[in-house]
Amino acid sequence: MLSLLHIDKALGRTALDHELAGEEVFGESIEGEHCIFLRGLHIAERGVASAEG
């Protein structure tokens, strides 16, 4: 994805690490794929999934 943004990978990784250290986003591995989620949207999606299932 960093190549799609046309930024240096090291700079992108530093920015991502900074965001992951905060509370707005978090990382999770799904089926071996590293994913980044906005915390509020992920919590809402989990709530919907729990209600449906």
C-alpha positions as CSV (number, residue, x, y, z in Angstrom):
1,M,0.0,0.0,0.0
2,L,2.8,2.4,0.7
3,S,3.8,2.3,-3.0
4,L,0.3,3.4,-3.8
5,L,0.8,6.4,-1.6
6,H,4.1,7.2,-3.3
7,I,5.9,7.6,0.0
8,D,9.1,6.2,1.3
9,K,8.5,2.8,3.0
10,A,10.6,3.7,6.1
11,L,8.7,6.9,6.5
12,G,5.4,5.1,6.1
13,R,6.4,2.5,8.6
14,T,7.4,5.1,11.1
15,A,4.1,6.9,10.7
16,L,2.2,3.7,11.1
17,D,4.1,2.7,14.2
18,H,3.3,6.1,15.7
19,E,-0.4,5.7,14.9
20,L,-0.5,2.2,16.3
21,A,1.0,3.5,19.6
22,G,-2.0,5.7,20.0
23,E,-5.6,4.8,20.6
24,E,-7.3,5.7,17.2
25,V,-6.1,2.6,15.2
26,F,-5.0,-0.9,16.0
27,G,-3.5,-3.8,14.1
28,E,-4.8,-7.3,13.9
29,S,-3.8,-10.3,11.9
30,I,-6.6,-12.0,9.9
31,E,-5.8,-15.2,8.1
32,G,-2.2,-14.3,8.1
33,E,-2.8,-10.8,6.6
34,H,-1.7,-7.8,8.7
35,C,-4.6,-5.3,8.9
36,I,-5.0,-1.9,10.4
37,F,-8.4,-0.7,11.6
38,L,-9.9,2.5,13.0
39,R,-10.8,1.5,16.5
40,G,-14.3,3.0,16.6
41,L,-15.4,1.5,13.3
42,H,-14.0,-1.9,14.3
43,I,-15.9,-1.9,17.6
44,A,-19.1,-1.0,15.8
45,E,-18.6,-3.7,13.1
46,R,-17.9,-6.4,15.8
47,G,-21.1,-5.3,17.6
48,V,-23.1,-5.7,14.4
49,A,-21.5,-9.1,13.7
50,S,-22.3,-10.3,17.2
51,A,-25.9,-9.2,16.9
52,E,-26.3,-11.1,13.6
53,G,-24.6,-14.3,14.6
